[in-house]
Amino acid sequence: MPRFVVMRLLQMIPVMLGVSFVVFISVYLVPGDVARTVLGQQASDTAVQALREELGLNRPLLVQYGIWLWDLLQFDLGYSISQRVEVASLLGEKIVNSFILMGFSLFLVITVSFLLAVFSATHFRSIGDRLTIFGTLLLASAPTFWLGILLLYLFSVKFPLFPTSGMHNFYDPGGFWELVHHATLPAIATAASSIAIVTRVSRSAMIDVTNKTYMMALRSRGIRRRRLNYVHMVRNALPSFVNISGLQVGYLFGSAIFSEIIFNWPGIGLQLYNAILQRDVPMIQGCSLVIALTFVISNFLADFIVRALDASER
């Protein structure tokens, strides 16, 4: 196990280097001048040139990347062009807020998809199984922004059961349950597509387990069906469930961008959206790196858990 952890950590280094280069270069592929966007179209050429020199935009692209990467290794994400503060200090609170939303979403994904997968696999080809497959197909086809707008209209405007925006009541901030109340709709919108994916993959894995030779041997020994389904089938399909759930963490973090914009959730997604509108390059790069790093770490944790589960069964 220690050797596996070390090898996976070493494999993350070239992945993050590649991601950092793509994040850095993609911002500069967008047409337009960052300095002129910041100062406005009416700014003089002298002012634009001065800002370009201040930001280092007049240097060769590879030199800019090298300087940015060296600062990044020292945990320096630069200064926000639009807000004139350190990107790292501004992202700290935003990351926490996004992880809160992602935590609620991941809880929904794990609980709902696990229950649906077990129900569907244990009632294979029944009406309930077919309805589950049809429902997950609809969820997988529903874009996050469309579902978020629909939920906002139905349960915040048409039937005012949930707040329309924010994390807390502005006038009277509450505790945990108020946070849950505010996070319900954005968490559902964020988790819907992942619930569909995890349910379908886990259901297939559980059905495959029921057709294994050892399951037939257990049935021939007279073991009760309930024990077969909820002990042997679920346990042997658990690595597939954990693996696909871990892969959804990064996707949830990306989907949360749309939910944060629609529900005005003060997280990194909303911050990235505002940075794109303001052409705030350091902020865009910082937000993109955080999302990429979350995806890479979540994959590592999923692989580690699956490896641990495999080791425990030996």
Secondary structure by P-SEA (a helix, b strand, c coil): caaaaaaaaaaaaaaaaaaaaaaaaaaaaccccaaaaaacccccaaaaaaaaaaacccccaaaaaaaaaaaaaaccccccccccccccccaaaaaaaaaaaaaaaaaaaaaaaaaaaaaaaaacccaaaaaaaaaaaaaaaccaaaaaaaaaaacccccccccccccccccccccaaaaaaaaaaaaaaaaaaaaaaaaaaaaaaaaaaaacaaaaaaaaacccccccccccccccaaaaaaaaaaaaaaaaaaaaaaaaaaaccccaaaaaaaaaaacaaaaaaaaaaaaaaaaaaaaaaaaaaaaaaaaaac
